[in-house]
């Protein structure tokens, strides 16, 4: 009787062109956030167009214990992000940070962050939007939306295919840190609360090294 010599092979699956997104709550934010909020609000009162003038300042370079704490947390998060990416060599970077104060009705249009490796936002105060006066269902107050960077990638998707939804929407909480590739387009939905939404956004700029050149 002949033996069945059929070799059964298993398919190989590859997750190509991934978009890595990081979300976490920083330990110790309950104590630090009140102090950082005072700093950001003070800067906002003293500076005109604080958010738009982010290149001319770096709030993370302030000589203040709360900023030391936040900078250390960001450096650790960036290190963890790089490790998850598979970057096994030493990577050096600098962080450019700026404050955001969104009053009632304030929002940020669709944009990305050129000339950077990663971008991120740390949320200091996210007011409760449950009592907000929402005039349209598409306002999604207090949220931030990220969009698939591949044009028309979802055109042929079917039910159950994770690529069918081109938008990833997050409703952050105070103390949350989000980190993503800087080329990802995103927008910030309006703050519909009477209280300000306060955050610090930042760009991660990689310092040049020959190790950066792919094999």
C-alpha positions in Angstrom: 0.0 0.0 0.0 1.5 3.3 -1.1 2.1 5.9 1.5 0.7 9.3 1.1 3.7 11.5 0.7 1.7 14.7 0.4 3.4 17.5 2.3 1.0 19.9 3.9 2.4 23.4 4.2 1.0 26.2 6.2 0.6 29.6 4.6 2.9 32.4 5.6 1.3 35.6 6.6 3.0 39.0 6.6 1.8 42.2 8.1 3.2 44.6 5.6 3.4 48.3 5.9 2.2 48.5 9.5 1.3 51.7 11.2 2.3 51.4 14.8 0.3 53.4 17.3 1.1 53.7 21.0 -1.4 54.6 23.8 -0.7 54.6 27.6 -1.5 56.4 30.8 1.5 57.9 32.5 2.1 56.8 36.1 2.1 59.8 38.4 0.0 62.0 36.2 -2.5 62.7 39.1 0.1 64.7 40.9 1.9 66.3 37.9 -1.0 67.4 35.8 -2.2 70.2 38.0 1.3 71.7 38.0 1.8 71.3 34.3 -1.7 72.8 33.6 -0.7 76.0 35.5 2.5 76.2 33.4 0.7 75.8 30.1 -2.1 78.2 31.0 0.4 80.8 32.1 2.4 80.5 28.8 -0.9 80.8 26.9 -1.8 84.0 28.7 1.7 85.5 28.0 2.2 84.4 24.4 0.2 85.2 21.3 -0.6 82.2 19.1 1.3 79.8 21.4 0.4 76.6 19.5 1.2 78.1 16.1 4.6 79.4 17.3 5.8 75.9 18.4 9.1 76.2 16.4 10.2 79.2 18.5 9.9 77.5 21.9 10.2 74.1 23.5 8.2 73.8 26.7 9.9 70.6 27.5 13.2 72.5 28.1 11.8 74.5 30.9 13.7 74.3 34.2 11.0 72.8 36.2 10.6 69.4 38.1 7.3 68.7 36.4 8.8 69.1 33.0 11.8 66.9 33.9 9.2 64.2 34.9 7.3 64.6 31.6 10.5 64.6 29.5 11.7 61.4 31.2 8.3 59.7 30.6 8.4 60.7 26.9 11.9 59.5 26.4 11.0 56.1 27.9 7.9 55.9 25.7 9.9 56.7 22.6 12.5 54.0 23.6 9.7 51.4 24.0 8.2 52.4 20.7 11.5 52.0 18.9 12.0 48.6 20.6 8.6 47.5 19.4 9.5 48.6 15.9 12.5 46.2 16.0 15.1 49.0 16.2 17.9 47.1 18.0 20.7 49.7 17.6 21.2 52.9 19.6 18.9 55.7 18.5 19.4 59.3 19.5 16.6 61.9 19.2 15.5 65.3 20.4 11.9 66.3 21.4 10.3 69.6 20.4 7.2 70.2 22.6 4.6 72.9 22.8 1.4 73.6 24.8 -2.2 73.5 23.5 -5.1 75.2 25.2 -8.5 74.5 23.4 -11.3 76.6 24.7 -15.0 75.9 23.9 -15.4 75.4 20.2 -11.7 75.2 19.5 -10.4 72.4 17.2 -7.5 71.5 14.9 -7.9 70.9 11.2 -6.5 67.9 9.4 -2.7 67.9 9.4 0.5 65.9 9.9 3.9 66.9 11.3 6.6 67.1 8.6 10.4 66.7 9.1 9.9 64.4 12.2 10.0 60.7 12.9 7.2 60.5 15.5 4.6 62.8 16.9 2.6 62.6 20.1 0.3 64.4 22.5 0.2 64.2 26.3 -3.2 65.1 27.8 -3.2 67.2 30.9 -6.8 68.1 31.2 -9.6 66.6 29.1 -12.9 68.0 30.3 -16.0 65.8 30.5 -18.0 66.3 27.3 -21.1 64.5 28.4 -23.0 67.7 29.3 -21.7 69.6 26.3 -24.1 71.2 23.9 -23.6 69.0 20.8 -25.3 70.5 17.8 -24.3 67.8 15.3 -23.6 64.1 15.7 -20.4 64.3 13.7 -18.7 66.7 16.2 -17.3 63.9 18.3 -16.3 66.4 21.0 -13.0 66.0 22.8 -11.8 63.2 20.4 -8.8 63.0 18.1 -9.0 61.1 14.8 -6.2 59.4 12.8 -6.5 58.3 9.2 -5.1 55.5 7.1 -2.1 56.9 5.2 -2.6 54.6 2.2 -4.9 56.3 -0.3 -8.0 54.3 -1.2 -6.7 51.3 0.8 -10.3 50.5 2.0 -12.0 50.6 -1.4 -12.3 46.9 -1.8 -12.7 45.9 1.9 -15.4 43.6 3.1 -17.2 43.1 6.4 -14.7 41.9 9.0 -11.7 43.3 7.2 -9.9 45.6 9.6 -8.9 47.8 6.8 -12.5 48.9 6.0 -12.4 51.7 8.6 -10.0 54.3 7.5 -10.4 56.3 10.7 -9.1 55.5 14.2 -10.8 57.7 16.7 -9.6 58.1 20.3 -11.3 59.9 23.2 -8.3 60.5 25.5 -8.4 60.9 29.3 -6.3 63.2 31.4 -2.9 61.5 31.8 -3.0 59.7 28.5 0.0 59.7 26.1 -0.5 59.0 22.4 2.5 58.4 20.0 2.3 57.8 16.3 4.3 58.1 13.0 4.6 61.8 12.2 3.3 61.3 8.6 -0.1 60.2 9.8 -2.8 62.8 9.1 -5.0 63.5 12.1 -7.5 66.1 13.4 -8.7 67.2 16.8 -12.5 67.5 17.2 -14.0 70.6 18.9 -14.0 71.0 22.6 -17.6 71.6 23.5 -17.1 72.0 27.2 -16.9 75.3 29.1 -13.6 74.2 30.6 -10.3 74.2 28.6 -8.8 71.1 27.1 -5.0 71.3 27.9 -2.3 69.2 26.3 1.3 69.2 25.2 2.1 68.0 21.7 5.6 67.1 20.5 7.7 66.0 17.6 10.5 63.4 17.8 13.5 64.3 15.6 16.1 61.6 15.0 19.7 62.7 15.1 21.7 61.5 12.2 23.8 58.4 12.5 25.2 56.0 9.9 23.3 53.2 11.6 20.1 54.8 10.2 21.0 53.6 6.7 19.1 50.4 5.9 21.2 47.4 4.8 
